[in-house]
Amino acid sequence: MRLKRIFNQGRVINEYLYNQLQELDERIFPNCGNEFLKNRDWWVIEVGGKIIAYCGCLYSEGVCIFNRAWVSKDYRCMGIQKRMIKARIKAAKDNAARVITYTTNDNVISANNLFKMGFRLYEPSYKWVGKGYLYFGKDI
């Protein structure tokens, strides 16, 4: 299982997987809006031609924002989320000085993974996803 970058800053690297990812993202995060814009990066892991995990990030004013992450239930607790966090941090080093993200208050596994990867809780001046979320940041 290899993490593959399929979209980089407006450039489609793998059109088949990119199209498949857009359809999957709409099913996983219905009515959450289009996150497939030019200032984004997207990675997937596929098994047997099927995407079993994916993640994305966007860049704005020297900050990398993790915007989506998902792992199929059959592949959870295998370290995939940590691999996706590492890949996004590595990519961000060329474009940002800080990475930020968020998770829901009840997503203990994601919060613990972020803590293990060196992220710390912070209180943003503007809560871009709303109240009821935990916001994390890390200088890189």
Disulfide bonds with the S-S distance in Angstrom:
none
